[in-house]
Every structure is written in structure tokens, then in C-alpha cells.
Amino acid sequence: LKLQFLYFIGGMPNLLSLNVEEAEEDSSLFKGLTWQDRVYCFIGCMVLGVLCSVLSYISLLTRHMIRYSVLMSLGNTISLLSTGFLVGFKRQATTMFHEKRRVATSVYLLCLVGTVAAALLVHSPLLAIVLSFIQV
């Protein structure tokens, strides 16, 4: 089974052009999952990620900046992991750190970690907000 999706970001066409067998081999942790199970996991993680993001925006409206930052980072992380179920986590990481995307991916991941650290360890709402806006 070969699925083709055209996905043009950062000059890399066919990011999601995948062979289902490749995705199964690529992810040793989830080898037993069927393609249907992978789609269900993708949808479940994506819905959970979007829910966290919506809750974060509600927190922003109520001026709970720390809660906003943590929920935004959690939602982004869960949404990012959701695509790993479709393409395989190893292939996703390889694609994310491709030569043309390496800097953007590094900045994004550092902002994810930095946002949570600024919110929970440093207790700096301003720094957490700035880092969370860089994520978007």
C-alpha cells in the first residue's frame, strides 16, 4: 500500500509519501499496530493536541499566562507526535532534521522545552509567553 500526499514545506516535497510497511519497520515501539490503529492513534493525538491548544487560548483570555504556556507546549508536542504514528517516528525525526529544516526544528524544540522551563522552573510568565509565541 503506497500513499501519496504532496506536502511542500521548507522545500521538501512529498514529506508524507510513505509506504505503510516502511512506517511499521520504522517504529519498533509500535510494530504491532495495523494501519487502521496508526490512523486512530494519529487522530486521537491530534484531537488531544488541539484540545490542549484550545484550553491554552482560554487560559490566555483569562490571563493565566503560566497555564497558557504549559498547555500550548503540551498541545504542540502531542500534535507533533501524532504524525509519528503515520510516517514512523524515526522517519519523522530524520525529516525534521533534514539539512534545510535543521535550524527551524532546533529553534522550535528549544522553544518547546524553554517555554515549560520558564513557566514551571523559572516562574517567568513573560519569558514563557515570548517563547510560546516563537513556537507559533
C-alpha positions in Angstrom: 0.0 0.0 0.0 1.5 3.3 -1.1 0.0 6.6 0.0 1.0 9.9 -1.7 0.5 13.3 -0.1 2.1 16.4 -1.5 3.4 18.5 1.3 5.5 21.5 0.4 7.2 23.0 3.5 10.8 24.1 3.6 11.5 23.0 0.0 10.9 19.3 0.7 8.1 17.8 -1.4 6.4 14.5 -0.5 7.1 14.6 3.2 4.2 12.2 3.8 4.8 10.0 0.8 5.1 6.7 2.6 5.0 3.0 2.3 3.0 1.5 5.2 5.5 -1.3 5.6 8.2 1.3 6.0 6.3 3.1 8.7 5.9 -0.2 10.6 9.6 -1.0 10.3 10.5 2.5 11.2 8.8 2.4 14.6 9.9 -0.5 16.7 7.9 0.6 19.6 4.6 0.4 17.7 5.4 -2.5 15.3 2.2 -4.5 16.1 -0.1 -1.6 15.1 -2.1 -2.0 11.9 -2.5 0.9 9.6 -6.0 1.5 11.0 -4.6 1.5 14.5 -2.0 4.1 13.4 -4.7 6.3 11.9 -6.7 6.0 15.1 -3.6 7.0 17.2 -2.9 9.9 14.9 -6.5 11.2 15.2 -6.6 10.7 18.9 -3.3 12.5 19.5 -4.3 15.3 17.1 -7.6 15.8 18.8 -5.9 15.8 22.2 -3.3 18.3 20.9 -5.9 20.6 19.5 -7.9 20.4 22.8 -4.8 21.4 24.8 -4.3 24.3 22.4 -7.9 25.5 22.7 -7.6 25.3 26.5 -4.4 27.3 26.3 -6.1 30.1 24.4 -8.9 30.1 27.0 -6.2 30.4 29.7 -4.7 33.3 27.7 -8.0 35.1 27.7 -8.4 34.6 31.4 -4.8 35.9 31.9 -3.3 32.7 33.3 0.0 33.0 31.4 1.8 30.1 33.0 -1.1 27.7 32.3 -1.3 29.1 28.8 2.4 28.4 28.1 2.3 24.9 29.5 -0.9 23.9 27.7 0.3 25.4 24.4 3.6 23.5 24.6 1.8 20.3 25.6 -0.7 20.7 22.7 2.1 21.3 20.2 4.1 18.4 21.5 1.2 16.0 21.3 0.3 17.2 17.8 3.8 16.8 16.7 4.0 13.3 18.0 0.7 12.4 16.3 2.3 12.4 12.8 4.9 9.9 14.0 2.2 7.3 14.0 1.6 7.8 10.3 5.1 8.2 8.9 7.1 6.5 11.7 9.0 8.3 14.4 12.4 7.7 13.0 11.4 9.0 9.6 9.8 12.0 11.1 12.9 12.8 13.1 15.1 12.3 10.0 12.8 14.6 8.0 12.6 17.2 10.7 16.4 17.4 11.0 17.0 17.5 7.2 19.6 20.0 6.2 17.0 22.6 5.1 15.0 22.3 8.3 17.6 21.7 10.9 17.8 25.2 12.3 14.0 25.7 12.3 13.4 22.4 14.1 16.1 23.1 16.7 14.7 26.6 17.4 11.2 25.1 17.7 12.2 22.2 20.0 14.3 24.6 22.2 11.3 26.9 22.5 9.1 24.0 23.5 11.4 23.0 26.3 12.2 26.6 27.2 8.6 27.5 27.5 7.9 24.8 30.0 11.1 25.5 31.9 10.4 29.3 32.0 6.8 28.6 33.2 7.5 25.9 35.8 11.1 26.2 36.9 11.9 29.9 36.5 8.3 31.1 37.1 8.7 33.8 34.5 5.4 34.4 32.7 6.9 37.0 30.3 9.7 34.7 29.1 7.2 31.8 28.8 4.9 33.9 26.7 7.7 35.1 24.4 8.9 31.5 23.9 5.4 30.2 23.3 4.8 32.9 20.7 8.0 31.8 18.9 6.6 28.3 18.8 3.6 29.5 16.8 
